[in-house]
Amino acid sequence: MASCVFSLLFLIFLFPTIAAANPTGLKVRVTDKAQNVLKDVGLAFVEEVVNRPLPDFPWKWGFLSATIKRLTITHLHADPGQMVLRFQKNSGLHFTIRNLYFKVELERSIAVHILWTKFKVDTRRVVFGGEGVSATIGVNPYRKGNGRLNVAIPYCHIRADHIHMRHSGILGPIWDLLRPLAHYLFNTRLCSAIQRIILPNINTMLAGVSTTLKLHDGYYIDYSLSGDIRTTFFSLDVPFRGLVFRQGVTMDIKSIKTGTEPVFKENYKMAYVGISEFVFNSAAMSLYRSGPLKLQIPQIDPSTNRILETVGLPVGPVKVKLTKPPIVSIRQSGLTVYVKARAQSLVKQRLTPLPLVNTHTQSYYTFMVTAQIC
């Protein structure tokens, strides 16, 4: 058994499992040039709320209590042309919506408390709608301690030109006389209800969203937030952890070379994506800790395959074992990858080994590998 050092150029073409580092760890910048896209995303998120019942919530005032059950937004229409979105420095996003139309169905139950006894007064279905609704809402996305996304609403102003109500039952027309009161409460109390009731449910839903994504058989990426979301008047920067790992394999994060965090210096395009060394090196560490890899030497051309067979790599399956964690470095001149591995053909295991040689290729991307042919 002898060792040899040869260029990773061969492995780049022959072993795509090793060479193809996916752009998985990200720092994303979204600029004000992408406002239309963000509005579409916001509308899509709003549409997810339609026809999804919200949890029941109680309300009590003196000896009266009420419970709102199965509150469901059955219809919601917003014209994208009537929506304005702006970035707010250090406070997230600013939404202005005009001429919104909505319809809500719910079941309300009213009770009277006398001493220690609760008497149910009325339980009815209610259809509630609004036209000409205008809203100004601030949405501040932020990172929780566990790396998950949460949303805060620092300010909220909502008003409706017209409110419609329809109660079921014999007493329905009497309840409908309270429409002016409902209109007043909508314009003055809805925002506090959103912050107190609806917002916690949104954050609960976000808490249930997975922060890992399967990349390949057994390999995953952790895209939880790694830092604070930062906004300026022109952009929003979102940092992701970008740890590539193999399920069931322990990772020592401190031993992974992190490199410099991506920094954006312009806002001319709709979005920018930055990738740090940590992403590539976590993927490399995962490959190293996963043990030997079984790859395939393809049929390229007669001359190239003869050269590969000379160094002990004929066409067919080959076992590659990384003897050290690969190291990836990113500089202005390009990407440098250093890999030390042992490769053994599973077809012909007793070929004359290639003598020790040193090669180094220089291009925009620089690759170097140390390998030992068995």
Secondary structure as UniProt FT lines:
FT   STRAND          4..6
FT   HELIX           9..14
FT   HELIX           16..19
FT   STRAND          27..31
FT   HELIX           32..34
FT   HELIX           35..49
FT   TURN            50..51
FT   STRAND          57..61
FT   TURN            62..63
FT   STRAND          64..77
FT   HELIX           80..82
FT   STRAND          83..88
FT   TURN            89..91
FT   STRAND          92..114
FT   TURN            115..116
FT   STRAND          117..143
FT   TURN            145..146
FT   STRAND          149..152
FT   STRAND          156..159
FT   STRAND          162..167
FT   TURN            170..171
FT   HELIX           172..176
FT   TURN            177..178
FT   HELIX           179..193
FT   HELIX           194..198
FT   HELIX           199..207
FT   STRAND          212..216
FT   TURN            217..218
FT   STRAND          219..222
FT   STRAND          230..231
FT   STRAND          235..240
FT   STRAND          243..246
FT   TURN            247..248
FT   HELIX           253..255
FT   STRAND          271..274
FT   HELIX           277..289
FT   STRAND          293..297
FT   HELIX           302..310
FT   TURN            311..312
FT   STRAND          316..322
FT   STRAND          327..331
FT   TURN            332..333
FT   STRAND          334..345
FT   STRAND          366..373
//
